[in-house]
């Protein structure tokens, strides 16, 4: 009864921007991957930080779980509601608040998507570089510490968030960081909330670092006889210090799926996709050097694209690879793996993963941001065949175990959510206990995205 009264109070506060429509509840309870439907009891659409604060004060008073929601593109169940409660959808808080071109930063609301931000920046000569593929919300990207294709040059969200406005579980509004490019004042609370997946508070405003649009850009794709040669070319490129803006890997199975999805005719072999940014002379030199590395490793079909429309087509093909792979097995469910290892162990990790998949009897195309040691296997299984699901989960487990043994991580960019909870103890040891302590200090009633990232019994 108390819970129902609290939900009624939220309706009074927000009017039609609070809904219990089944279609909207279900929409906010779905995942992009294999997690079952977990809907909230109510979805709310705040327009201001003050409203977010009021929502959290009301939910805290009645012990109601709160889950933040951006574009819903997370892959580890971060935005689902396993304990019901209230889903706070930030789609109406989607404005660019301040562009500071001289200082190369911008202040935005969390519901703004990365593509919308870059559209707003077009006339400034600046851009926001973090590109996870999906047109994700910037608040969601910060909450999962997202990265993507350009992280090898421009860094992840960790490197590009200067400051935050955050509403805590009790409704307090705090600011972290400043617009200064460095500080030695106190704990780095910005870094604490970037990657916290909404378990410590809700981000309501962000100050982001911007970068200058490069004078010249060149992108290319090239094929290799096997993935070992392709990965070796990546390692040599990195060790040589060549400043790549992107360097992506797709295996032959991924190429087949992309060809069917996009109508392309890329040869059915492993490929690297690369892009360089800089001055005209610098990019020409980088292209030449990379071409020599590729030739040394038997690369073929070296095809450069300098026209913007050709580059967009190339990267759209890569960004749509997940959907192309899912479409290659109609009706299949996907477990998306996300390991990251030290560059020196990358070739071994990819080779051993491929061997495991080949022996498993299920499909598992491999692709990823190999420039920073991060790659994914999209493990496809028939939902009507429990044995296939168990095989996929066993493959995923083996990949994570191998990554940890190599000094890597269970997740390079997708985050923990519900899917990677079982590996937190193995990866962090007693540091996971410290995370629990921080959680309880900021959210003692455990209303902020409960069941994610931390122990289930917390």
N, C-alpha and C positions, 0 to 999 in steps of 0.2 A: 504493500500500500504506500509506503514511504517512497519507494522507487517510482511508482506511478505518479505520485504527487510531484516529484521532482521533474519528471518528463513533462507533466502538464505545465509546470512553471517555465520550462524552456520554451514551450509553445507560446506562453504569454509573453515571454521576453522577445522572441524572434518572429512570431506570427507565422506566415506562410513559409518562412525560411527555416522552419523546423518541421520535419515530415516523418511519418511512420508508414508511408506508402510501401507496400511489399516490393514493388518493382525497384524502388530506389534503395531499399534495404538490401535486396539481393544484389543489385549492381555494386554496392559498396562492400559486399561480402565475398566477392569472387576474387580469384587469383589469376595471374597470367600463366601459371604453371599447374602443378599437380595437386595443390591443396584443395580440400573440399570446401563447399560453401560455408562461410561463417559470417552471417549478417549481424549488424548492430540492431539495437532496438529503436534507435532514432538517428536520423541524419540532420545535422544543422549546418547552416551556411552563413557564418558571420561575415560582416563587412568591415569591422574595425577591431583593433586590438582591445579596446574597452569591452566589446562584446565577447571576445575570447576569454577575457579575464572573468567576466560575469558567468560565462558557461562553466569555467573551471571551478569557480568558487561554489557554484550550486552543486556541481557533481562531487566536489570534495566533501561538502557538507553531508551528502547522502551516500558516499562510498560507491559512486557509479563510475565504471571504467570509461576512459576517454581514449579514442584512437584518432590521430591526425590522418588526413587524406589529401593527396595532391592530384596527380593525374591517374593514379591507380596502376602504374607500370612496374611496380616493384615485383621481384621474382621470388622472394622468400617469405611471402605471406605477411609482410610488415603492416599492411593497411587493413588486414582482416580483423574481425572482432570475435575471437574464440570465447570471450566471456560476456558477449552482448554489449550493453552500454550505449554510449553516444559516439558517433563518428562525426568529427569536425572536418567538413569539406571546405577547403580554402579557395575554391574556384572564383568566388566573388572578390577575394583580396588578391587582385592580379595586376596592380598598377606599377608602372615605373614612377618612383617618387622623386628622384633627383639624379640627373646625369652630371657628373663632375668631370668634364672632358679634360681639363688641364691637369687634374690629379689622377686621371685614368681609373676612376671608380664610379660605381652606380649604386643607388639605394632602391631596393625593390620590395614588393610584397611577395609572400611565399607562393601564392597561386599562379604567378606569372610563369609561363613556360620559357624554356631556353630559346626556342625559335622566335617567340614574340619579343623577347628581349633583344635579340640580334637584329630583328626588323626595326625596332625603335632606335637602334644605334647606327643604322646604316649611314646616316648623313654625318656622323662624327668621325669616321675613319677608325673607329674602335670596334672591338667585338669581344664577346665572352666566349672563351674557347672550350669549356668542358662539354663534351659531346658523348653522352652515353648511348646514343643511337635513337632511342625513343624520344619523342617530344615531351619529356618529363617536366614536371613543375620544379622550379628552383628550390622551393622549400623541401620537397621530397628528395631532391638531389643532395641537398645539404644534410638532411636527416640520415641518409644512407651512405654518406661520404662517397658519392658516385664519382666515376671517372669516365672511361671509355676510350675512343679511338685516338684522341689528341693528348692523352695524359703523358705520353712518352716525352713530349716537349713542354707542355704548359702546366703539367701537374694535375692533381685531382681537386675535388671540392675543398679538401683540407687546405690546399695551397692558395685557393682563390676566394675564400671567404674572409673578409677583414673584420667584420663585426656582425652582431645579431641583436635583435630584440626578441626576448623569449618570455612567454607567460608560464610561470611555474604551476605546480599542481594545486597550490593553495590560492591561485589567482594573482599572486604578485607579478609585476612586470619589471623585468630587469634588462639592462643593456650590457653587452659584452664587447670588448674591443673598441677601437676607434678608427677613424679614417687615416691615421698615421700608418706608414709602411712598417714601422716596428715599434715595440714597446717592451719595457722590462718591469711593468707595473703589475705585480700580483700574479695570481694563478691565471693560466690561459683558459678562461671559461668558454671562449669561442670554440676552441678545439674540443672541449668537453661535450658541447652540444652538437657539433658537426659529427655525425656518425652515431648519435645516441638513439636514432630511430624512434623519436618521440617518447622514449621511456623516462625522460627527465623533465620535459616541458614541451610546449608548442612554439615553434618559430613563427613570429608574426611580421618580422622585417629583417632584411639582410643588406649588408654592404659588401659588394663584390668587386674584386680586382678585374680591371679590363686590360686588354692588350691591343696594340696597334695592328691594323690590317696589314699583312705583308705586301711588299711591293710586287713580288712575283711568287707564283705558286705553280708547282708541277706535280702531277700525280701519275702513277704507273701501276701496271699489273704485269707479273711475269710468272711463268710456270716452272716447275721442277719435277724431275723424275720421281723423287720420293720426298717425304716430309723431312727426313733427316737433313737432306741437302738444303731445304728451305730454311730450317731452323738454324743450321750452321751459318747461312748467309746473314741471318738476323744477328746472331751473336758477333760475327766479325764486324758488322756495321756498327753495332753498339760499342764494341771495344775499340774501334777506330775513332770513336767520338763524332761520328757524322750526325749532325743535328736534324734528325727526322721530325716532322710534325706528326706523322702517323706511320705505323708499319703493322699491318694486319696479316694474319694467316688464315687461309681456308683450305681444308683438305678436299680430296677428290669427291667424296660424298656430298660435301657442302656445295661444291661447284655444280654437281648434277642437279641438286635441289634448286639452286639459284637459276640455272639455265631453264629449268621447267617453269619456274615462277616468273622470271623476267623476260623470257624469250631470247636470251643471249646464247652464244655458242662458244663459250670458253672451253678450251680443251679439258678433258676429264683427268686432271692431275692436280697435285697440291699447288697453290699459288700464294704469292705475296702481293699485297696491295700497299703501296707506299706513297707518301706525299712529303714534299719539301717546301718550306717557306723561307723567304729572305729577299735579298736584292736579286736583280736579274743575273749579275755575274756570280753571286753566291749560289743561287739555285742551279745554274748551269754546271758549276764545278761539283756540286753535290750529286747531281744527276750522273755526271761522268764517272765519279768515284764509285757510286752505288752500282752503276752498270758493270764496272770492272769486278766488283765483288760478286755480283750475280753470275757473271761469266765464269769466274773461278769455281763456282759451285754448280755449274752445268745448267744455269737458268736459261730459259728460252721464251720466245714470244714477247720480248720486252716492248711494251706499248705505252708510250707517254701521252698524257692528256694535259694540255695547258689551257684549253678553252673552258670557261666556267661551266658551261652546260655539260661538257664531257666529264668533268670532275664530279659534278653533282650526280650524274648518272652512275658513275663508278661507286661513290659512297652510298648512294641510295640502295644499290645492289647489296653492299655489305650490311647496311643497317637493316635491310629486310630479310637477311639470311635466316634469322630465327623463324619467321613466319613461313619462309620458303621451305625450311626443313620440316616444320610441322605439317605443311601441306603435302609433303612428299609421302606421308603416311596418314591418309585421311582417317580421322577418328582416334588417332593415337594420342596418348598423354605424354608430356615431356617432363623429365627431371633435368634441370639446367645446372650443370656443375660450373664451378667458378674458382679454380685454384690458382694460386700465384706462387712461383718459386724463384729463388735466386737465378739470375740469367745463366750462370755457369751450369745449372742443373736442368735448364729448360729442355734441351734435346733429349735427355734421359727421361724426363717426365712425360713428354709427348710420345716418345717411342713406346714406353711401357704402357701408357694409357691406350694407345692404338692396339697393342698386342692384347690387352685385356678385353677390349671391345670386340676385336676380331674373333676371340675365343668364346664370346658370350652368347652369340646367336641373336642378338638384338642390334638394331641400328643405333649408331652413336656418332654422327658427324662431329668433327672437331674444327673449331675456329677460335680466334681470339686476338687479343692485343699483345702479341708476343714481344713487342718492343720493351715492355716492362715485366715480362715473365708471366703474364696472365693469359690463361686460355680456358675455353669452355668445351665440354662435350655435351651435346644435346641428346640425351638418352631417351629413345622413343619406345613405348611399350603399349600393348593392347590392354585396355582397362578390364576386358573380360577374361584376361589370362593372369591370375594371381602370380603364377611362376615368373612371368615376364616382369611384373612389377618388382618382385623380390630380386630378380637378376639386376634390374636397373639400379635399385637401391644399393645392392652389394657393389656394383661398379662404382657408384658415386662414393661410397664409403672407402673403397680401395684408393680412389684418386685422392681423397682428402688425407688419408693416412700416409700415403706416399709423399704428398706435399709437406706435411708436418715433419716427416722423417728427413726431408731435404732442407729443412730450415725455412719452409714457406708457410702459407696460411690457407685456412679453409675457404676463405672468400677474399678475392682481390678487389671486388667492387659491388657485388650484389647485397652484401650485408648478412646479418644473422637471422633476424626475424624468427620464424618458427622452424625454418628448415635446417639451420646449422647449429642449433642449441647443443646438440650432443657432442660437439667438438670444442666448445669453449673451455672446458676444464683441461683438455689435452693441450690446447694451444696456449692458454694463459696461466694455468696453475693457480697459485695463490693470488695472482693479480685479478682473477675473476672474483675472488672474495672481496677485494678492494672495490671493484665495480658494484658489488652488492651493497657495500657500505655507503657508497656515494648515492646509489639509488634510494636507500632507506632514509638518508639524510634529507634528500630533496622531495621525496614522494613516500612518506612513511605509510600511507594507506594503500600504496601500490595501485593507484587508479590510472596511471599513465601507461597506456599500451601494455597491459599486464600479459604475462605469458611469453613475451618476446625478449630475446637477447640474454636474459638472466634466468636463474633457476626457476623452474615452474612453481616451486613451493614458497617462493619469496612473496 
